[in-house]
Amino acid sequence: MIRTIIFDMGKVLIPFDFQLGYNRIAELAGCEASAVPERLRQYDSVQRFESGAIEPRAFVDEINQILGTNYDYDVFCEIWSSIFLTDTLIPESLLEALHRRYRLVLLSNTNAIHFPMVRERYPILNHFDAFVLSHEVGAMKPSPKMYEAAVAAAQCRPEECFFTDDIAEYVEGAKQYGIDAVRFESAEQIERELTDRGVDWQE
């Protein structure tokens, strides 16, 4: 029996497009937008930031050095967070209904710039009981540490958790930890998956 439902955040609840940020960064960096991710991939700054190994201001300093830019901290944070799109992928009504009967946990690879902005802009997150975030755990999916933290937040056994993520590798990591998990395709698909498992959110 499912007692807790665990959702990934990006491209499950909230859509995003990195290209929006790359386009704006490229304007000041004086390069093509395609060169921005190429430069970033040569370093581990983003991975260390999302693992909580580097503080936000130090991260921005590193990115400025890598890209040859001189972004002010607040300006960079605004650009860095411009990747998120307005409309959520799962309707708030579904989460609200699920939350009346089940515990909800968010499990996300994210960072200390993105997540505070997302909390502020997307009321859909108010329906969650707990947030398991990579920069706070000190690890990133598919590390077992993330799933261990998620199950602890779920307050039940792994097999009593249902998890959905858009990345197959992260779904497989959850399954290896004993969590019932599926790759996210659409809100309708998740409703079917939940129904098949006896999850009932209807009044």
Kinemage of the C-alpha trace (Angstrom):
@kinemage 1
@onewidth
@group {chain A} dominant
@subgroup {mainchain}
@vectorlist {calphas} color= white
{ca met a 1} P 0.000 0.000 0.000
{ca ile a 2} L 1.292 3.445 -0.943
{ca arg a 3} L 1.532 5.850 1.997
{ca thr a 4} L 3.820 8.563 0.624
{ca ile a 5} L 4.139 10.028 -2.862
{ca ile a 6} L 7.512 11.485 -3.850
{ca phe a 7} L 7.879 13.877 -6.769
{ca asp a 8} L 10.897 15.213 -8.590
{ca met a 9} L 10.675 18.966 -9.195
{ca gly a 10} L 12.179 20.019 -12.541
{ca lys a 11} L 10.301 18.746 -15.618
{ca val a 12} L 7.862 16.859 -13.383
{ca leu a 13} L 6.200 19.631 -11.416
{ca ile a 14} L 7.821 22.679 -12.951
{ca pro a 15} L 9.058 22.941 -16.557
{ca phe a 16} L 12.338 24.658 -17.326
{ca asp a 17} L 14.493 25.545 -20.311
{ca phe a 18} L 18.224 26.072 -19.714
{ca gln a 19} L 18.470 27.805 -23.082
{ca leu a 20} L 16.679 30.851 -21.647
{ca gly a 21} L 19.507 31.346 -19.175
{ca tyr a 22} L 22.250 30.554 -21.681
{ca asn a 23} L 20.900 33.188 -24.061
{ca arg a 24} L 21.038 35.921 -21.450
{ca ile a 25} L 24.436 34.901 -20.085
{ca ala a 26} L 25.900 34.839 -23.593
{ca glu a 27} L 25.015 38.495 -24.122
{ca leu a 28} L 27.505 39.608 -21.483
{ca ala a 29} L 29.956 36.768 -22.009
{ca gly a 30} L 30.355 37.838 -25.646
{ca cys a 31} L 29.893 34.353 -27.052
{ca glu a 32} L 27.317 32.170 -28.707
{ca ala a 33} L 24.691 30.770 -26.344
{ca ser a 34} L 25.831 27.258 -27.246
{ca ala a 35} L 29.287 28.042 -25.862
{ca val a 36} L 27.969 28.691 -22.342
{ca pro a 37} L 27.143 25.050 -21.426
{ca glu a 38} L 30.288 23.916 -23.243
{ca arg a 39} L 32.413 26.125 -20.976
{ca leu a 40} L 30.517 25.105 -17.841
{ca arg a 41} L 30.962 21.401 -18.624
{ca gln a 42} L 34.728 21.835 -18.420
{ca tyr a 43} L 34.401 22.519 -14.693
{ca asp a 44} L 32.512 20.941 -11.798
{ca ser a 45} L 31.146 24.174 -10.332
{ca val a 46} L 27.482 23.396 -11.018
{ca gln a 47} L 27.756 19.863 -9.633
{ca arg a 48} L 29.529 21.091 -6.501
{ca phe a 49} L 26.910 23.822 -6.062
{ca glu a 50} L 24.008 21.383 -6.344
{ca ser a 51} L 25.781 19.065 -3.896
{ca gly a 52} L 26.099 21.843 -1.351
{ca ala a 53} L 29.898 21.903 -1.532
{ca ile a 54} L 30.067 25.590 -2.429
{ca glu a 55} L 28.134 28.608 -1.163
{ca pro a 56} L 26.035 30.735 -3.563
{ca arg a 57} L 28.295 33.802 -3.680
{ca ala a 58} L 31.397 31.683 -4.185
{ca phe a 59} L 29.559 29.855 -6.963
{ca val a 60} L 28.722 33.111 -8.742
{ca asp a 61} L 32.352 34.207 -8.421
{ca glu a 62} L 33.472 30.935 -10.035
{ca ile a 63} L 30.975 31.274 -12.883
{ca asn a 64} L 32.103 34.838 -13.545
{ca gln a 65} L 35.687 33.601 -13.725
{ca ile a 66} L 34.827 30.682 -16.020
{ca leu a 67} L 32.781 32.806 -18.418
{ca gly a 68} L 34.822 35.994 -18.221
{ca thr a 69} L 31.824 37.979 -16.957
{ca asn a 70} L 31.313 40.341 -14.035
{ca tyr a 71} L 27.719 39.718 -13.027
{ca asp a 72} L 26.487 41.283 -9.812
{ca tyr a 73} L 25.284 38.565 -7.455
{ca asp a 74} L 21.601 39.565 -7.488
{ca val a 75} L 21.577 40.059 -11.264
{ca phe a 76} L 23.137 36.650 -11.806
{ca cys a 77} L 20.617 34.987 -9.476
{ca glu a 78} L 17.765 36.490 -11.464
{ca ile a 79} L 19.241 35.259 -14.760
{ca trp a 80} L 20.148 31.849 -13.309
{ca ser a 81} L 16.516 31.430 -12.215
{ca ser a 82} L 14.969 32.652 -15.471
{ca ile a 83} L 14.945 29.090 -16.818
{ca phe a 84} L 11.681 28.171 -15.078
{ca leu a 85} L 8.452 28.427 -17.064
{ca thr a 86} L 5.098 29.593 -15.757
{ca asp a 87} L 2.655 26.718 -16.106
{ca thr a 88} L 3.196 23.623 -13.961
{ca leu a 89} L 3.171 20.124 -15.491
{ca ile a 90} L 0.993 18.659 -12.751
{ca pro a 91} L -2.124 20.607 -11.758
{ca glu a 92} L -2.175 22.017 -8.256
{ca ser a 93} L -5.627 20.490 -7.782
{ca leu a 94} L -4.136 16.992 -8.015
{ca leu a 95} L -1.462 17.689 -5.410
{ca glu a 96} L -3.990 19.350 -3.134
{ca ala a 97} L -6.276 16.320 -3.338
{ca leu a 98} L -3.415 13.845 -2.826
{ca his a 99} L -2.148 15.794 0.159
{ca arg a 100} L -5.452 15.394 1.971
{ca arg a 101} L -4.830 11.629 2.208
{ca tyr a 102} L -1.127 11.025 1.622
{ca arg a 103} L 2.209 12.402 2.690
{ca leu a 104} L 3.973 14.295 -0.126
{ca val a 105} L 7.749 14.640 -0.426
{ca leu a 106} L 9.800 16.582 -2.971
{ca leu a 107} L 13.091 14.955 -4.040
{ca ser a 108} L 15.203 17.239 -6.212
{ca asn a 109} L 18.694 17.903 -7.486
{ca thr a 110} L 18.684 21.663 -6.998
{ca asn a 111} L 20.664 24.488 -5.446
{ca ala a 112} L 20.531 27.338 -2.960
{ca ile a 113} L 19.725 29.919 -5.649
{ca his a 114} L 17.011 28.061 -7.538
{ca phe a 115} L 15.033 26.544 -4.704
{ca pro a 116} L 14.229 29.694 -2.681
{ca met a 117} L 12.996 31.328 -5.888
{ca val a 118} L 10.876 28.306 -6.771
{ca arg a 119} L 9.341 28.230 -3.287
{ca glu a 120} L 8.386 31.881 -3.671
{ca arg a 121} L 6.972 31.712 -7.204
{ca tyr a 122} L 5.179 28.366 -7.238
{ca pro a 123} L 2.428 27.922 -4.608
{ca ile a 124} L 2.125 24.299 -5.734
{ca leu a 125} L 5.015 23.480 -3.390
{ca asn a 126} L 2.932 24.466 -0.368
{ca his a 127} L 1.255 21.061 -0.547
{ca phe a 128} L 4.454 19.185 0.320
{ca asp a 129} L 5.249 17.891 3.791
{ca ala a 130} L 9.009 17.705 3.263
{ca phe a 131} L 11.723 18.767 0.837
{ca val a 132} L 14.742 16.562 0.191
{ca leu a 133} L 17.199 18.760 -1.700
{ca ser a 134} L 20.586 17.768 -3.057
{ca his a 135} L 22.385 20.864 -1.794
{ca glu a 136} L 21.141 20.131 1.731
{ca val a 137} L 21.721 16.361 1.658
{ca gly a 138} L 25.225 16.811 0.232
{ca ala a 139} L 24.632 14.390 -2.622
{ca met a 140} L 22.755 14.204 -5.921
{ca lys a 141} L 20.464 11.616 -7.471
{ca pro a 142} L 21.132 8.811 -8.197
{ca ser a 143} L 23.212 8.629 -5.019
{ca pro a 144} L 21.641 6.224 -2.471
{ca lys a 145} L 21.992 9.043 0.084
{ca met a 146} L 19.231 10.949 -1.685
{ca tyr a 147} L 16.814 8.018 -1.616
{ca glu a 148} L 17.711 7.247 1.978
{ca ala a 149} L 16.868 10.839 2.901
{ca ala a 150} L 13.642 10.678 0.897
{ca val a 151} L 12.466 7.526 2.674
{ca ala a 152} L 13.298 9.087 6.029
{ca ala a 153} L 11.201 12.116 5.068
{ca ala a 154} L 8.431 9.806 3.843
{ca gln a 155} L 8.180 8.253 7.305
{ca cys a 156} L 7.399 4.816 5.911
{ca arg a 157} L 9.099 1.855 4.265
{ca pro a 158} L 10.618 2.225 0.764
{ca glu a 159} L 8.014 -0.080 -0.782
{ca glu a 160} L 5.268 2.161 0.638
{ca cys a 161} L 6.612 5.099 -1.403
{ca phe a 162} L 5.731 5.977 -4.980
{ca phe a 163} L 8.258 8.150 -6.852
{ca thr a 164} L 8.261 9.767 -10.271
{ca asp a 165} L 11.146 11.473 -12.063
{ca asp a 166} L 11.721 12.443 -15.694
{ca ile a 167} L 15.228 10.935 -15.783
{ca ala a 168} L 15.393 7.156 -16.205
{ca glu a 169} L 18.667 6.840 -14.283
{ca tyr a 170} L 17.109 8.462 -11.223
{ca val a 171} L 14.045 6.225 -11.448
{ca glu a 172} L 16.310 3.177 -11.570
{ca gly a 173} L 18.242 4.446 -8.551
{ca ala a 174} L 15.004 4.675 -6.596
{ca lys a 175} L 13.986 1.166 -7.633
{ca gln a 176} L 17.336 -0.202 -6.476
{ca tyr a 177} L 16.621 1.349 -3.078
{ca gly a 178} L 13.285 -0.482 -2.971
{ca ile a 179} L 11.018 2.429 -3.930
{ca asp a 180} L 8.142 1.928 -6.374
{ca ala a 181} L 9.133 4.334 -9.156
{ca val a 182} L 8.178 5.244 -12.720
{ca arg a 183} L 9.523 7.671 -15.291
{ca phe a 184} L 7.358 10.767 -15.651
{ca glu a 185} L 5.645 11.363 -18.985
{ca ser a 186} L 2.530 13.377 -18.159
{ca ala a 187} L 0.102 14.210 -15.384
{ca glu a 188} L -2.435 11.857 -16.945
{ca gln a 189} L 0.083 9.012 -16.923
{ca ile a 190} L 0.851 9.604 -13.230
{ca glu a 191} L -2.838 9.590 -12.392
{ca arg a 192} L -3.123 6.190 -14.109
{ca glu a 193} L -0.060 4.862 -12.280
{ca leu a 194} L -1.442 5.993 -8.935
{ca thr a 195} L -4.858 4.529 -9.647
{ca asp a 196} L -3.274 1.203 -10.586
{ca arg a 197} L -1.623 1.180 -7.139
{ca gly a 198} L -4.867 1.831 -5.301
{ca val a 199} L -4.112 5.466 -4.551
{ca asp a 200} L -7.431 7.283 -4.191
{ca trp a 201} L -7.601 11.065 -4.064
{ca gln a 202} L -11.204 11.538 -5.124
{ca glu a 203} L -13.738 13.005 -2.699
